[in-house]
Amino acid sequence: MTGDAAWTVWGLDASIAVTDSSLTGKASSLVRAVLADVDAACSRFRADSELARIQPDLPAGAQISPWLAVLIAGALDAARWSGGDVDPTLGNELDALGYDRDIAVVRLRPSGPDTPGARPAPRGTGWSRVHLEDDVLTVPDGLRLDLGASAKAVAADHAAALVSAELGCGVLVCLGGDIATAGPAPEGGWQVLVQDLPDDPAQQVTVAAGYAMATSSTQKRRWQHAGRSVHHILDPRFGFPAEPVWRSVTVAERSCLRANAYSTAGVVRGFAAVDWFRRSGVAARLVDQQGRVVTTGGWPREERRGTMAQAGAQSHG
């Protein structure tokens, strides 16, 4: 019999499911401990996080903890896989848009006066100027890291692997739509409902053991800034919210980090994401502003269930 638990972390819904219900409490404690370590290492909203404390030292290079090194390496991997569409150096730009606190606090602020909607000037590449050698991190002056989505995905991957290794059971970890699995799946696989908001088209899919899935949305993390509604997925070319061509992009992959990198990049690339995913074999489900669904790379058709082991096995970087 499977067991599950749910709670809120980082303003997100978090949940776990394990194949042995007697291990639910222990599994939950292990996952919470991983999330606490990630938060202490890289939170942009805590003055006492490791990343915030070493910020003044980063232009000259600073020694970092093993956990932060793992998170930085994951963020740079995501940038490479996405051709720079997922850039971890957008912290200053997010701050400028008012996203410098937990999203629940940001939404309570006045939006400020309306300003003309001029297109932002190109900002240049940020991630390629970040260097991690062993345990020394160097970030040029003027750039501020925001590990954001990639850290959440790394946390899901590590938490799932830890639970399976420590407790010897199958586990699914979900952090705000980022899903990682490890160990054996329950009979019939992990059943996942793919749907961003209640009015969006829904599809149930089966996630096989060892596979992952991530959804990037332009609908959920929104707030008012300068008299307009903005969202948290920025186009690194300009440091401004990507055009919301898609309501959501969901990707299945062999790790949550890879799935998250592609789903985020899919939002940034807009219409061009479809051809990119098809050329690369990425298993994805994209929902446009009219609620129309486009699938790529072996994602199962809407009228039938599919196993994401089959779809995910086709995707590659």
C-alpha positions in Angstrom: 0.0 0.0 0.0 1.4 3.4 -1.0 1.5 6.3 1.4 1.7 10.1 0.9 2.2 13.4 2.6 1.8 17.0 1.5 2.9 20.4 2.8 3.9 23.9 1.6 7.5 25.0 1.0 8.9 28.1 -0.8 5.4 29.1 -1.6 4.8 25.9 -3.4 2.8 22.7 -2.9 5.2 19.9 -2.0 4.2 16.2 -1.7 5.7 12.7 -1.6 4.3 9.3 -2.3 6.1 6.1 -1.3 5.4 2.4 -2.1 5.4 1.4 1.6 2.9 3.5 3.6 4.7 2.6 6.9 7.7 4.7 5.7 5.8 7.9 4.9 6.9 9.7 8.0 10.6 8.8 7.6 10.5 9.7 3.9 8.9 13.0 4.6 11.6 13.9 7.2 14.4 13.0 4.7 12.8 15.2 2.0 12.3 18.1 4.3 15.9 17.9 5.4 17.1 18.1 1.8 14.9 21.1 1.2 16.2 22.8 4.3 19.8 22.3 3.1 18.9 23.7 -0.3 17.2 26.8 1.2 20.2 27.4 3.5 22.6 27.2 0.6 21.0 29.3 -2.1 17.9 31.2 -1.1 17.7 34.6 -2.6 15.2 35.7 0.0 17.4 34.9 3.1 20.2 37.3 4.2 21.8 34.3 6.0 21.9 31.9 3.1 25.3 30.9 2.0 24.9 32.5 -1.4 23.7 35.8 0.1 26.6 35.9 2.6 29.3 35.3 0.0 27.9 37.7 -2.6 30.5 40.5 -1.9 33.3 38.0 -2.4 32.2 36.3 -5.6 34.0 38.7 -8.1 37.3 37.6 -6.6 36.3 34.0 -6.1 34.8 32.4 -3.0 35.1 28.9 -1.5 31.7 27.3 -1.3 30.1 24.3 0.4 29.6 20.9 -1.3 25.8 21.5 -1.4 26.1 24.9 -3.0 28.6 23.5 -5.5 26.1 20.8 -6.5 23.4 23.5 -7.0 25.7 25.8 -9.0 26.8 22.9 -11.2 23.2 22.0 -11.9 22.3 25.5 -12.8 25.2 25.7 -15.3 24.3 22.3 -16.8 20.7 23.7 -17.3 22.2 26.7 -19.1 24.3 24.6 -21.4 21.5 22.1 -22.2 19.2 25.0 -23.1 21.6 27.0 -25.1 21.5 29.8 -22.5 17.7 30.1 -22.4 17.9 29.1 -18.7 20.3 31.6 -17.2 21.1 31.6 -13.4 22.4 35.2 -13.4 19.0 36.9 -13.5 18.8 37.8 -9.8 19.2 41.5 -10.3 16.6 41.5 -13.0 14.1 39.7 -10.9 14.7 42.1 -8.0 14.1 45.0 -10.4 10.7 43.5 -11.3 9.8 43.4 -7.6 10.4 39.7 -7.1 12.8 40.1 -4.2 10.6 38.4 -1.5 8.5 35.3 -1.2 5.9 35.4 -3.9 3.0 35.7 -1.4 4.6 38.9 -0.1 5.3 40.3 -3.5 1.7 39.9 -4.6 0.5 42.0 -1.6 2.6 45.0 -2.7 1.1 48.0 -4.7 2.1 47.6 -8.4 3.4 51.1 -8.6 2.7 53.6 -11.4 2.3 52.5 -15.0 5.3 53.0 -17.2 5.7 53.0 -21.0 6.3 49.5 -22.3 9.5 50.0 -24.2 11.4 46.8 -25.1 14.3 46.2 -22.8 17.8 46.5 -24.3 19.8 43.3 -24.8 21.7 42.3 -21.6 24.3 40.0 -23.0 25.2 36.5 -21.8 25.5 36.0 -18.1 25.9 32.3 -17.3 29.0 31.8 -19.4 30.8 34.3 -17.2 30.2 32.2 -14.1 33.0 29.9 -13.2 33.1 26.9 -10.8 36.4 25.1 -10.3 36.3 22.5 -7.6 34.9 24.4 -4.7 35.7 28.0 -5.8 32.9 30.0 -7.4 33.5 33.2 -9.3 30.8 35.6 -10.5 31.6 38.9 -12.1 30.6 42.1 -10.4 27.2 43.3 -11.5 25.7 39.8 -11.8 23.6 38.2 -9.1 22.7 34.5 -9.1 19.2 33.2 -8.9 19.2 29.4 -8.9 15.4 29.4 -8.7 13.9 26.6 -10.7 17.1 24.6 -11.2 17.6 24.3 -7.5 14.1 23.1 -7.0 14.7 20.4 -9.6 18.0 19.4 -8.1 16.3 19.1 -4.7 13.6 16.8 -6.1 16.2 14.6 -7.8 18.4 14.4 -4.6 15.5 13.9 -2.2 14.0 11.1 -4.3 17.4 9.3 -4.6 18.0 9.7 -0.8 14.7 8.3 0.2 15.1 5.3 -2.0 18.6 4.6 -0.9 17.9 5.1 2.8 14.6 3.4 3.1 14.7 0.9 0.2 11.3 1.8 -1.2 10.0 3.5 -4.3 9.3 7.2 -4.0 7.8 10.1 -6.0 8.8 13.6 -4.9 6.8 16.6 -6.2 7.9 20.2 -5.7 5.5 22.7 -7.3 5.1 20.6 -10.4 8.6 19.3 -10.6 8.5 15.5 -10.1 11.4 13.0 -9.5 11.1 9.3 -8.9 13.5 6.7 -7.6 13.3 3.0 -6.7 10.6 0.7 -7.8 7.2 2.2 -9.0 3.9 0.9 -7.6 2.1 -1.6 -9.8 1.0 0.2 -13.0 3.6 3.0 -12.5 3.2 6.4 -10.9 -0.1 8.0 -12.0 0.3 11.7 -12.6 -2.4 14.2 -13.7 -0.8 16.8 -16.0 -2.7 20.1 -15.5 -1.5 23.5 -14.6 -4.7 25.4 -13.5 -8.2 23.9 -13.0 -9.5 25.3 -16.3 -6.6 24.0 -18.3 -6.8 20.8 -20.4 -5.9 17.8 -18.3 -4.2 14.5 -19.1 -3.3 11.5 -16.9 0.0 9.9 -17.7 2.0 7.1 -16.2 5.5 7.9 -15.0 7.7 4.8 -14.9 10.3 4.1 -12.2 13.3 6.3 -12.5 11.7 9.0 -14.7 11.0 12.6 -14.0 8.7 15.4 -15.2 8.6 19.2 -14.9 6.1 21.8 -15.7 6.9 25.5 -16.3 4.0 27.9 -16.1 3.4 31.5 -17.0 0.2 31.5 -15.0 1.0 30.8 -11.4 3.8 33.0 -10.2 2.4 36.3 -11.4 2.3 39.7 -9.7 1.7 43.4 -10.6 4.7 45.6 -11.4 4.6 49.1 -12.9 0.9 48.7 -13.7 1.1 45.4 -15.5 1.0 41.7 -14.8 4.4 40.0 -15.0 5.6 36.4 -14.4 8.8 34.9 -13.2 10.3 33.2 -16.3 12.6 35.7 -17.8 14.1 35.9 -21.3 17.8 36.1 -20.6 18.4 38.2 -23.7 16.5 41.1 -22.1 16.0 40.2 -18.4 12.3 40.6 -18.9 9.4 38.1 -18.7 9.3 35.9 -21.7 6.3 36.3 -24.1 3.6 34.1 -22.6 3.0 32.1 -25.8 2.4 29.0 -23.7 0.3 28.7 -20.5 2.5 25.8 -19.5 5.2 23.5 -20.9 5.6 20.0 -19.4 8.6 17.8 -20.2 9.5 14.2 -19.3 13.1 13.2 -18.9 15.5 11.0 -17.0 16.1 13.6 -14.3 14.0 16.4 -13.0 16.9 18.9 -13.6 16.9 18.1 -17.3 13.1 18.1 -17.5 13.0 21.5 -15.8 15.7 23.0 -18.0 13.8 22.0 -21.2 10.4 23.1 -19.8 11.7 26.5 -18.8 13.5 26.9 -22.1 10.3 26.0 -23.9 8.6 28.9 -22.3 11.4 31.3 -23.2 11.6 30.1 -26.9 7.9 30.4 -27.4 6.7 29.1 -30.8 10.2 28.1 -31.7 10.2 25.5 -28.9 8.1 23.1 -30.9 10.6 22.6 -33.7 13.5 22.5 -31.2 11.8 19.8 -29.1 10.9 17.8 -32.2 14.5 17.9 -33.6 15.9 17.0 -30.2 13.4 14.3 -29.4 12.2 16.0 -26.2 9.0 14.5 -24.9 6.9 17.6 -24.2 3.3 18.8 -23.8 2.8 22.5 -24.5 -0.5 24.3 -23.8 -1.1 27.7 -25.6 -3.2 30.6 -24.5 -6.3 29.2 -26.1 -5.9 25.9 -24.3 -4.7 24.1 -27.4 -2.3 21.3 -26.8 0.9 20.5 -28.9 3.0 17.4 -28.1 6.5 16.4 -29.2 9.0 13.6 -28.9 6.7 10.7 -28.1 4.4 12.3 -25.6 1.2 10.2 -25.6 -1.8 11.6 -27.4 -4.5 13.2 -25.4 -7.0 10.4 -26.1 -4.9 7.7 -24.6 -2.8 7.1 -21.6 0.9 6.8 -22.1 4.0 5.7 -20.1 6.6 8.4 -19.8 9.4 5.8 -19.8 8.7 5.4 -23.5 8.5 9.1 -24.2 11.4 10.1 -21.9 13.7 7.5 -23.4 13.6 9.3 -26.7 14.7 12.7 -25.4 18.3 13.8 -25.4 20.3 17.0 -25.0 
